[in-house]
């Protein structure tokens, strides 16, 4: 392999000749062999958008000091990065010291060298296009990194919101489909009162709807950015016109309703918005885990469990137990929810440990927040497609559970009284007969009245 020599304030270093990264990235590769995970692709794309906005404003203010072809090349590669190209060239570890400086410099070097290649120049020809003097002009890691993070998070929130909407619609369809299927309602895993399968899915749909609204509102928390504040929010080294224009340009170019923070110093040093957003994402994870847990429990069996729901068989469940099929989709979704909640704890800790004018731990915030958003959107998608849309009800098993259950007892209280019904339940358990059989045998209620009490109309009405 051939190499080129690059230098920085610490000295010289050999970099692979054809590499799009440079000396700053090479040092980071030596310093941070931690997770072997590179920054999240959505963060890299967002960096491309941020660099494009900065270059556009610097061009319009005649500050870029590049030839027109070089400016065009730089803007073009920024657009390419925002479109998802060059991701494989951002090779620094996701976890790093320096508040994200290694990621920012990796981006600067890749964009500079990619633009040089478009001009027919060799990587490392920084006299033509420089990672620092041109790509990073009027910027700091401390304003570009959090701005890219917020942009990436908003884009992922929009995807998550769309997936939750689709899940909500699927749950509403199941609410209609199972509206007349009477089942045993349970509290503390014990038989309680009668309800319908439709009502259960309707409750899932309403909870999901609240998640969708909360996630939509999350975008408001993230839209305020500190781009233009440079090092600590004072705008040091940046022209006033640049500071007032760059966020507007970023908003226009991305279509994301970003706004410049009124207090750039506050927006640079405080990371509380990530805690808030992460908490709302956790609420969504909790809703998803609750649904997955309920569905897994109600599908248990098939012979010796509850067996009221029938899940699509996705894969063979055991290497030793023939014909065993596991509820793998609810299990996978539950694990994602658990991971999201664990990552939330890391985010809170990182945000709380900001120091003075900057939070140096945004890389771990970025990794956990963006991973949470991506995982949750994927989990919602597979839950909808592979579980909710295809779930069925075993109506025979559901009816048998109703017949064997004491859940009918509560419906009889208004007719027969609490003490009488309690004695009937005891007799049913001792004699191993159904409560319905005893009520009819004792001629306490006529059959048509009992059937009415068991109808979906009766169990769904509000009050007596």
N, C-alpha and C positions, 0 to 999 in steps of 0.2 A: 504494500500500500504506500502510495506517495503522500507526502504531507506538505502543508504550507505553514509558515511561521507567522503567528500573530502576537501582538504585544498589548499589554495593559499597564496600569500603574504599578503592578507587582512584578512585571518582567515579561519574558517571552514564553511561548508554549507552542508545541507542535499540534496542529489540527489536521485531520484527514483532508486531503486536497479537495475532494469533491463535496465535502460536508457543507450543508447550508448553515449549520451552527458555527460559532466561533469560539474565541478564547474564554469568554465569560461562561458560556455553557460548558465548555470543557472543564473548567475549574469546578463548576457545580456538580458535574458528574463524579469528580473525585471526592468532593466534600460530602455529598449526600446520597450514598448508596443505601437508602433506607427501606422503602417499601417496594422498590422496583416497579412502581406504578407512576405513570406520567400524568400531568394535569388533565383534568376532565376535558374531553373533546369540546363540550359546549363552552367552556372557559376559553379555549384556544380560538374558537370561532369568534367569540365576543371580542377578544383582543384584536382580531383582524378588523372588526367594525370600529373599535376605538381608535386604532392607528390610522384608519382611513379618514375618520372625521378630523383627527388632528392634522393629518397631512393636507386635507382639503382646505382647512382654515389657514394653515401656514402658507399654502400656495396662494390663496386669495389675498392674503396680507403681504405677499411678496417677501416672505421670510424664509422660504425653504432653500434658496440659494442652490437650485439644481437646474439643469437644462430641461426644457419642455419634455423631451423624450424620457429623461430620467424621472421626472414627476409623474408622467403617464405610467411608466413601468411600476413605480412605487404604489400608486393608487390601484393599479390592476392587481398586483399581488396581494394587497390588503383585501380587496374584494374576493380574491380566490381563497384566502384564509377564512374569511367569513362564510364562504360557501362550503367549507369543510376540507379544503386542500391544505397540504403541508403539515397536517396533524402528526404524521409519523416523524417529522423533523423536530418536534418539540419533545425533547428527550430527557429533560431534567426531571428529578423525582418530584412527585406531588407534594411531599413533605420536605421542607427546606427552611433554613434560616434566612433572615433578611427580608421578611414581610412580603415575599413574592418577587424579590429582585431577580432571582435566577430565572423565573418564568418570563418576566418582562424582557430581560436581556436575551433569552433564547428566542423570543418572538422578534425582537428588534434585529437580531443577527440573521434569522431565517428570512425575514422580509427584505432586508438589505441584499442578501446574497441571491435570493430569488429574483429580485429586480435587476441585479447585475447580470444574471443569466439571460434575462429577457433583452438586455442591451448588448448581448454578445460578449460580456466581460467575464472574467474568472472570479469565483468566490474569493472573498478577501480583498477585492479591489476597492477598499473603503475610501480611497481618494475620490472616487466617482460617487458612490452612495455610502454613507456612513450609518451604522446602527445607532450611534449616539447623536451625532450632529444633525442627522436628517430624520431618521425614523422616529427617534425619541425626542425630537425638538419640542421644547416648551412643555415637557411632561416629566413626571416622576412615577416610579413604581407606586408611590403612595396615593396617586389619584387614578392612574390607569388600571391598576389591579382591582381595587374595589368597584370601579365603574364597570369593568368587564365582568366581574362576579355578579353584580346586580343585573346587568343585561342578560347574562347567561341564565340566571335564576328566573327572571321574568319569562324568558322564552320557554323554559322547562315548566314553569307554572302554567303557562297557557296550554301546553300539551297535557299536563296532568288534569287541568280543568276540563278539557275536552273528553278525556278518557272517563272522568267521573260522570260527566253528563251522559255519555253512552251507557255507563253502568246503571245510572239512575233510571234511564228509559227502559232498560232491560228488566230491572226490578219492578217497574210499574206494569210492564207487560205480564210478568208473573203474578202480580197482584190481581190482575183481571182474570188471568187463566185459572187461578186456584181460588177464586172468590167464594165458591160454594162448597169447598172441601172442608168439612168440620174436623177439627183435630183437638187433641188434648193440649191445653196451655199449661206450661210448667213454670214454677218459681222454685228457686234453690234445687233444681233438678227433680222436684217432686210434683206429682199431678196437682193441678190447681183448679182451673176452670176451663170450660170449652171456649175455643176460638176458631178461626179458620186459617188455613195455610195462606190465603190471600192477604189476610190482615198482617201476618208475620212478614211477608215480603213487602207489604206497604210500609211497615215501620222501617224496614231496611232502606226503602227508597227515600223516605223522609230524612233519615239520618244522613244518607248520601247527599241529599239536596243541601243540607246545612253545610256539609264539607265543601261542596261546590261553591257556595256563596262565600265561605270564609277564604277559600283559596283565590277566588276572584279578587277579593278585597286585599289580599296579600300584595298584589302588584302595586297598590298605592304606597305600601311601606317601602318598596324597593326602588321606586321610580326617581327618588331624589338622590342625585349623585354629586360627587366632589370633583369631577373632571375640570381641570383648570386651576385647581388649588395647589398643584405641584406638591412640594415636600410635606408641609404641615397644614395646608389650607390657606396660606397667605398669598398664594399665587407667585411666589418668588421665582424670578427668571422668566416669567411669561408676560407677553404684552397684554394690556388691559382689554384690547379689542378681541384678542384670542380667548381670554377668559370668558367674555360675555357671549361669544359666538359658538364655541366648540360643542357645547351640549345641544344647542339648537340644531347644529348640523348633524350630530349623532342621532338626534330624534328624527330628523327628516330622512336620513339615509336608512335607518333601521325600521321606521314605522312604529317604534316602541315609544310611548309617551313619557320620555325621560325629562327631568327638570333639574336645573342647577340648584344646589342647596343655597339657601339664603346665608347660612353660616357654614362656610367651607371648612373652618377649623373644627367645628363640632362634627361635621360629617366625616372628617378624616380620622379623628381620634376615637369616636364612639361607634361601637358595633352592635348596639342593642337591637337594631332592626332585625338582625339575623336571628337573634334569640326569639323574638316575637314570631317571625315567619316559621322558624323551625318548630315552635310550639304548635302552631296551627297545622303544620304538616303532620305532627305527632297525633293531633286529634283525628285527622283523616286516617292515619295508620291504626288508631284504636278502633275506629268504626269498622274498618276493613277486617281487623283481627276478630272483632266480635262476631261479625257476619260469618266469617270463615269457620270460626269455632262452633257456632250454632249449626251451620249446615253440615259440618263434619259429624257432630253429635247426632243430628237427626237422621243422617244416612248410615249410622252405625249398624253393623250386622254382617251379612244380610239376614242370617237366620236367628242369631241370638242377641240382636241389638234393637234399637228403636225402629229402624227400617222404614221411616215414613217418607224420606226423600231418596230418590234414585239418581246417583251421579253418573255421568258418562264415564265409561271405563277407558282410562287413558293409557295405562301400561300394566304389564304383569307386576304384581306386588311383592313377590317373594321368590327367593332362589331355593327354598326348601318346602314351602307350604303351597301345594298345587291349587290353582284356581283362586288364590287370594288376590284381591284387587284393592289397592289402597286409595284413600281420598287425597291424591297427591297434589291437586291444585289448591284446595284449602290449606294443606300443610305448607306448600311453598309460599303462598300468600302470607300465612302467619309468620313464617320466618323473615320475610321482608319487613313486616310490621315490627317485629322484634328488633331487627337491625336498625330500622329508622329511629326507634326509641333510644337505642343505645348510642347511635350517632348524635342524637339530640343532646345527650349528656355531654359529649365532647364539645359540641358547638357552644353550649352555655359556658363551659369551663374556659374555652379559648377566648370568648368574647369578654368574660369577666376579668381576664388577665391582660387586657390592654394596658399600656404603660404610657402615661403622660400624653404626648401629642400623637401617638400612633399605636395601633394594635399590630404587633409583629407576627401574630398567629393566624392571620387571614388565610394562609395556605391550607391549614387543617380545617378551618371553617368552610372554605370553598370545596374541598374534597368531600367533606361529609354532607354539606347542604346539597350540592349538585348531585351526588350519588343518591341521596335520599329522594330527591325529586324524580330522577330517572328510574330508580328501582320501583318507586311507588306507582308511577305511570305504567310501567311494564306489568306490575302485579295487578293493578286494576284491569288492565287489558286482558290478561290471561284469565282472570277470575270471571270476567264477563263472558268471554268467548268460549272458554272450556268448561265453565261450571254453571253460571247463572242462565245463560241462553239455552242450555241443554238439560237443565235439571227437570226431573219429573217427580210426580207424587205417586206413591204406592197407595192408591185409595182403599184397597182391601185391607192392607196392614194398618192404615190410619183409622179406618172404621173399627177394626178389631181392637186397637188400642183404646179407642173411645168406649167401646162396649165393656172392656175389662177395667176401665179406670173409674175412680171415685170422683172424677172431675164433674160428673153430672150432679153430684150432691149439692153444690152451691146453687144450681138452678132450681133445685127442689125446695130450698129453704123457705122461700116466700110462700109456697103452697102448703108445706107440711110442718114447718118449724124446725129450728136448729137441733133440738134434742132428739126429735123423731128421726130426722135424717141421719144424725150421728149413730143412732142405734141401727138403722138400716145398713149403713156402711160397715159397721162391725159384723152384722149378720152375713153380709156379702163376703167378707174376708174369711170368716170362719167356715162358711159353707162352700166357699169357692164358687159362688154363683155371681152373676152380674147384678149390679144394682137395679138395672132395668127389669130383670126377671122377677126380682123380689117385689118391686113396686107394683108390677102388673099382677103377680100372683096374689098379693094381698089386696088387690083391687083398690089401691090408694089413689091411683090416677088412671084414667082411661088411656088406651093405646094412642089414640089420635092426639090427645093432649101431650103425651110423652114425646111422640114424634115431633110435635111442634116445638117442644122445648129443646130438641136436639137439632132443629133446622138451622141453616146458616143465617136465616133472618133473625132467629131468636138469639143466637150467640153473638151476633154483631150489633144488635140494637143498643143504643146508649141509654142505660137505665131501664127501669121496668115499664 
